[in-house]
Amino acid sequence: MAQLVQPIANGAFVLSLDTDFDGCMRLVRKVTSELPTYLANSLNSLRLEGQKTAAIEILQQFDWEVPDWVIVPGGNLGNIYAFYKGFHMCKELGIVDRIPRLVCAQAANANPLYLHFQSGWEDFSPVKAKTTFASAIQIGDPVSIDRAVYALKNSNGIVEEATEEELMDAMAQADATGMFICPHTGVALTALVKLRNSGVIKPTDRAVVVSTAHGLKFTQSKIDYHSKAIPEMACKLANPPVNVKADFGSVMDVFF
Ligand SMILES: Cc1ncc(COP(=O)(O)O)c(C=O)c1O
């Protein structure tokens, strides 16, 4: 409901199906081929045309100086391709002279692109996605797999992955600076940390981590983390409230 409440509130006609993303995707393909409905998913190349403006905005915000790396969380893999397309277009137009190296960051629980990259781009196999806090990228059979591979090969790109513990710790670490990020952004931040620690991303490199959703859509995961209520997770950056009796003396005792 946290994800659905915005279209519901805006008056959309919403169907809730008892399946995962890949199951919905299979049905959506069928339904849109039978009915004159407009598909706004990234199967529709017009959606990607719109998404590529994010690449142009990054370049503009960097005063047209190309960052060395752009890290994007990936599930259905439309975004990573759209970023590539946007950067490539700016290069073709002569606005910039190179494009950033792209990093696609996946949740280890839904990592078909990561496995494909690790195999040296050998045969691609979809996976059955396991549950991840980064629920928007809980996808085992990405629609835009070929586009993503093309984007990564042509940008000297890399695929990284983040375990549930890594992505939740990264989210908590970012939030502690005053941000309020979503778990997908935690996946991308984990990729940055791993690539920086392994020396792939150099200290002087400029890297952009794309934040794809607002943390307010993922408050339950943050509540569980800070309550240390996630099974088999240390939640080492949890910052739970101190329970204090509602009297002046007890409150003062906490401070002194
Ligand atoms: C919050 C969030 N993060 C990341 C993504 C990943 O984009 P893609 O599925 O195009 O790889 C999506 C896609 O809808 C998303 O909603």
The ligand as an ORCA input file, in Angstrom:
! r2SCAN-3c Opt
* xyz 0 1
  C      12.595      3.220     -7.002
  C      13.191      2.561     -8.194
  N      14.510      2.342     -8.224
  C      15.097      1.746     -9.281
  C      14.367      1.362    -10.365
  C      15.121      0.666    -11.452
  O      14.870      1.021    -12.746
  P      14.788     -0.119    -13.825
  O      13.670     -1.020    -13.416
  O      14.504      0.622    -15.086
  O      16.098     -0.844    -13.832
  C      12.977      1.573    -10.387
  C      12.122      1.180    -11.516
  O      10.947      1.363    -11.578
  C      12.371      2.185     -9.269
  O      11.047      2.383     -9.192
*
